[in-house]
């Protein structure tokens, strides 16, 4: 297993649902401190700074550390946990999935359950079970056991359980939390590349918090960085699977980095898009275009910082996002790192000025 693969494993296996990113942040810090000086904002985002030949322009490349998950909101008298989702979940991917409850006493294994199908009416079987009717079974026999023996309290975070695995095709990797530990890995590898290269700017690799619940860390970290150009590094929705129409999700695994031309939080800088496309073609890096009208990214907050920041989202195609596990292709990751590195090296003061003039 090479250095990057080890980092991808460490990042995705780390727990870190929205608002509880400290363990994921510790992994980001371990790798980031090898290539940059480290700062923080007051919300918990981590900022790696790499100074080139000039203090400005300031280039912010951000990936959010939080993953979707759950929070304990109550315990029934029988010892089952009621919970709140953190981030966007679709009910059909939640049931019968294994989770880990993080308590002061340690980790507690659980399973998301509901009323079994054997006792449902025919009409009930046709309906999707709603989140409000689900619970987490931790094997406790009572509320007292769950609280006093297992140490579970309302407010404890609950993390999806799905260990990192390289699949039979060695290019294909399965893990939880690609959204968005892959963005964190990208900015770390970009800074690693720039450690050996000259660049006419200062680059900030930022691991943001609470993206999945409102792009919150991007707001505070952009205030700390004060960027002149912003990139959000993300996953994109891969549609290369049965049942997906071509116009519903155009990205494909193996097709290279995805350039997001629209999302619910931002219309990107067209000039920055053109610079990225020109760089990709010059470097012979394949790329794709995608649109996501129903969601948002950290760039949605970065681009409205101060007087405005030319921003763009680049994503690695991923199947099954916002579920317990997703699948990516290693070659798409490597190409995205190569592309961002090449673009950053072109962002001198004159080029950045041309993005807004």
C-alpha positions in Angstrom: 0.0 0.0 0.0 1.6 3.3 -1.1 1.6 6.5 0.9 -1.5 8.0 -0.7 -3.5 4.8 -0.3 -2.6 4.7 3.4 -3.7 8.3 3.8 -7.0 7.6 2.0 -7.6 4.6 4.4 -6.7 6.6 7.5 -8.9 9.5 6.5 -12.0 7.5 5.5 -11.8 5.1 8.5 -11.7 8.0 10.9 -15.0 9.0 12.6 -16.1 12.6 12.1 -19.8 13.4 11.6 -20.8 17.0 11.5 -20.0 18.9 14.7 -17.8 16.0 15.9 -14.9 16.2 13.5 -12.0 16.1 16.1 -10.8 12.6 15.3 -10.9 13.2 11.6 -9.1 16.5 12.1 -6.3 14.7 14.0 -5.7 12.5 10.9 -5.7 15.5 8.6 -3.3 17.3 11.0 -0.9 14.2 11.0 -0.5 14.5 7.2 -0.8 18.2 6.8 1.9 19.1 9.3 4.4 17.4 7.1 3.8 19.9 4.2 2.5 23.1 5.7 2.3 25.3 8.8 -1.0 24.9 10.6 -3.6 27.3 11.8 -7.2 27.0 13.0 -10.4 28.9 13.0 -12.6 29.1 16.1 -15.2 26.6 14.8 -12.7 23.7 14.3 -11.5 24.0 10.7 -7.9 23.2 10.2 -5.8 25.4 7.8 -2.5 24.4 6.3 -0.5 27.3 4.9 2.2 26.9 2.2 4.0 30.2 1.2 5.3 30.4 -2.4 7.2 33.3 -3.9 4.5 35.8 -3.0 2.2 36.4 0.0 -0.7 37.1 -2.5 -2.7 36.0 -4.3 -4.1 33.6 -1.6 -5.4 30.4 -3.0 -7.9 28.5 -0.8 -8.4 24.8 -1.6 -10.9 23.3 0.8 -12.3 19.9 1.5 -14.8 19.3 4.4 -13.8 16.9 7.2 -17.4 16.0 8.3 -19.3 13.0 7.0 -23.0 12.4 7.2 -24.1 10.5 10.3 -26.4 10.7 13.3 -26.8 12.0 16.8 -28.5 10.3 19.8 -31.6 12.2 20.8 -33.1 9.9 23.3 -33.3 6.4 24.9 -36.4 4.3 25.2 -37.2 2.5 28.4 -36.3 -0.7 26.6 -32.8 0.6 25.8 -33.3 1.5 22.1 -31.8 4.8 20.8 -33.8 7.5 19.1 -31.7 9.6 16.7 -31.4 12.6 14.6 -29.7 12.6 11.1 -26.7 14.8 10.5 -26.6 15.7 6.8 -28.8 14.4 4.0 -30.0 10.7 4.3 -32.4 8.8 2.1 -34.4 6.3 4.2 -33.9 3.4 1.8 -30.1 3.3 2.5 -30.3 3.4 6.3 -32.1 0.3 7.5 -30.2 -2.7 8.8 -26.9 -0.8 8.6 -24.2 -1.1 11.3 -23.2 2.0 13.2 -20.9 3.0 16.0 -22.0 5.2 18.9 -19.1 7.3 20.4 -19.5 7.7 24.1 -17.3 8.9 27.0 -16.8 5.3 27.9 -15.8 4.2 24.4 -17.4 2.9 21.2 -20.7 1.0 21.2 -21.7 -1.0 18.2 -25.3 -0.7 17.0 -27.7 -1.5 14.2 -30.4 0.7 12.6 -33.7 -1.2 13.0 -37.4 -0.8 12.5 -40.6 -2.9 12.7 -39.8 -6.2 10.9 -41.5 -6.8 7.5 -43.0 -10.1 8.6 -45.6 -8.3 10.7 -46.3 -5.5 8.3 -49.5 -5.3 6.3 -49.4 -5.4 2.5 -50.0 -1.6 2.4 -47.2 -1.0 4.9 -44.7 -3.1 2.9 -45.2 -0.8 -0.1 -44.1 2.3 1.8 -40.6 3.4 2.6 -39.9 3.3 6.3 -39.5 6.9 7.5 -36.5 8.0 9.7 -38.9 8.8 12.6 -39.9 5.2 12.8 -36.3 3.8 12.9 -34.2 3.3 16.0 -30.7 2.1 16.9 -30.3 -1.3 18.7 -27.2 -1.4 20.8 -28.1 -4.7 22.5 -29.1 -3.0 25.8 -31.9 -4.5 27.8 -33.1 -1.2 29.4 -32.6 2.5 29.4 -30.6 2.2 32.6 -28.2 -0.2 31.0 -27.8 2.0 27.9 -27.1 5.0 30.1 -25.1 3.7 33.1 -23.4 0.6 31.7 -22.8 1.6 28.1 -22.4 5.3 28.9 -24.7 6.5 26.1 -26.2 10.1 26.5 -28.3 12.3 24.2 -26.0 14.3 22.0 -23.5 11.4 21.4 -22.5 11.1 17.8 -23.2 8.0 15.7 -20.9 7.0 12.8 -21.7 4.7 9.8 -19.5 1.6 9.9 -17.9 0.6 6.6 -14.1 -0.2 6.6 -11.8 0.9 3.8 -11.2 -1.8 1.1 -9.4 -2.0 -2.2 -11.7 -4.0 -4.5 -10.8 -6.8 -6.9 -10.1 -4.3 -9.6 -7.1 -2.6 -7.8 -8.1 0.8 -9.2 -11.5 0.7 -7.4 -11.8 1.6 -3.7 -14.7 1.3 -1.4 -15.0 3.3 1.8 -17.3 5.4 3.9 -16.9 9.2 4.1 -15.5 9.8 0.6 -17.7 12.8 1.0 -15.5 14.5 1.8 -12.3 13.0 3.1 -11.3 12.7 -0.5 -11.2 16.5 -0.7 -9.0 16.6 2.4 -6.6 14.0 0.8 -6.5 16.1 -2.4 -5.4 19.3 -0.7 -2.8 17.4 1.3 -1.3 15.8 -1.8 -1.4 19.1 -3.7 0.6 20.8 -0.9 2.9 17.8 -0.9 3.5 18.3 -4.6 4.1 22.1 -4.1 6.7 21.4 -1.4 9.0 20.5 -4.3 7.7 23.1 -6.7 7.8 26.9 -7.1 4.4 28.6 -7.0 3.7 32.4 -7.3 1.2 32.7 -4.5 0.3 31.4 -1.0 -1.8 28.3 -0.8 -4.1 27.3 2.0 -5.3 23.7 2.3 -8.4 23.9 4.5 -10.3 21.0 6.2 -13.6 22.6 7.0 -16.2 21.5 9.6 -20.0 21.2 9.4 -20.4 21.4 5.6 -23.2 18.8 5.6 -25.3 20.9 7.9 -25.0 24.3 6.3 -21.5 25.1 4.9 -20.6 26.6 8.3 -16.8 25.9 8.5 -16.3 27.4 5.0 -17.8 30.6 6.2 -15.4 31.0 9.2 -12.3 29.6 7.5 -12.7 31.9 4.5 -12.7 34.8 7.0 -9.4 33.4 8.5 -7.8 32.9 5.0 -9.1 35.9 3.1 -8.7 34.1 -0.2 -8.3 35.7 -3.7 -9.3 32.4 -5.4 -11.3 29.5 -4.0 -11.6 25.8 -4.8 -14.0 23.4 -3.1 -12.7 19.8 -3.6 -15.6 17.3 -3.5 -17.0 14.1 -4.8 -19.4 14.2 -7.7 -22.4 12.0 -8.4 -21.4 9.1 -10.7 -24.2 7.9 -12.9 -22.5 4.9 -14.6 -24.8 2.3 -13.1 -28.0 0.5 -14.0 -31.1 2.6 -13.9 -29.5 6.0 -14.2 -30.4 7.9 -17.3 -27.6 9.7 -19.1 -29.0 13.2 -18.5 -29.5 12.5 -14.8 -25.9 12.0 -13.8 -23.3 12.3 -16.5 -20.1 11.6 -14.5 -18.4 8.2 -14.9 -15.7 6.5 -12.8 -12.5 6.6 -14.7 -13.5 9.7 -16.7 -11.3 12.1 -14.8 -12.0 15.0 -12.5 -15.5 16.6 -12.7 -15.9 20.4 -13.1 -19.1 21.5 -11.5 -20.8 24.1 -13.6 -23.7 24.8 -11.3 -25.0 23.9 -7.8 -27.6 25.2 -5.5 -25.2 27.4 -3.7 -23.1 28.9 -6.4 -22.7 29.8 -10.1 -19.0 29.4 -10.6 -16.5 31.8 -12.1 -16.6 31.2 -15.8 -13.1 32.5 -16.3 -11.7 30.2 -13.6 -13.6 27.3 -15.3 -11.9 28.2 -18.6 -8.5 28.3 -16.9 -9.0 24.9 -15.4 -10.2 23.4 -18.7 -7.2 25.0 -20.6 -4.8 23.6 -17.9 -6.4 20.1 -18.1 -6.0 20.0 -21.9 -2.5 21.3 -21.7 -1.6 18.6 -19.2 -3.6 15.9 -21.1 -5.8 15.3 -18.2 -9.3 14.0 -19.0 -12.2 15.9 -17.4 -16.0 15.9 -17.1 -18.7 18.5 -16.5 -21.5 18.1 -14.1 -24.3 20.1 -12.5 -26.0 19.6 -9.1 -29.1 21.8 -8.8 -30.2 20.2 -5.6 -27.2 20.7 -3.3 -24.4 23.0 -2.3 -20.7 23.0 -1.5 -18.2 25.0 0.6 -17.6 27.1 -2.5 -21.1 28.5 -1.9 -19.7 30.3 1.1 -16.2 31.0 -0.1 -17.3 32.8 -3.2 -19.3 35.4 -1.3 -16.5 36.2 1.2 -15.5 39.9 1.4 -16.0 41.6 -2.0 -16.3 38.2 -3.7 -13.9 35.4 -4.6 -13.7 33.7 -8.0 -14.4 30.0 -7.1 -14.9 26.6 -8.6 -15.8 23.1 -7.5 -13.8 20.1 -8.7 -15.0 16.6 -7.8 -13.9 13.0 -8.0 -16.7 10.8 -9.3 -18.2 8.6 -6.6 -21.0 6.0 -6.7 -23.5 5.8 -3.8 -22.7 9.1 -2.0 -24.7 9.9 1.1 -24.9 6.3 2.1 -22.8 4.0 4.3 -20.2 3.5 1.6 -19.1 4.8 -1.8 -16.9 3.6 -4.6 -14.2 5.7 -6.4 -11.4 5.1 -8.9 -7.9 5.8 -7.8 -7.0 7.2 -11.3 -9.6 9.9 -10.9 -8.1 10.9 -7.6 -4.6 11.1 -9.0 -5.7 13.1 -12.0 -7.5 15.6 -9.8 -4.4 16.1 -7.7 -2.4 16.6 -10.8 -4.8 19.1 -12.2 -5.2 21.2 -9.1 -1.4 21.3 -8.7 -0.9 22.6 -12.2 -3.7 25.2 -11.9 -2.2 26.6 -8.6 1.2 27.0 -10.3 -0.5 29.3 -12.9 -2.3 31.5 -10.4 0.0 34.5 -10.2 -1.2 38.1 -9.5 -1.8 38.9 -13.2 -3.8 35.8 -13.8 -5.9 36.2 -10.7 -6.6 39.8 -11.6 -7.8 38.7 -15.0 -10.5 36.5 -13.4 -12.3 39.5 -12.0 -11.4 42.4 -14.4 
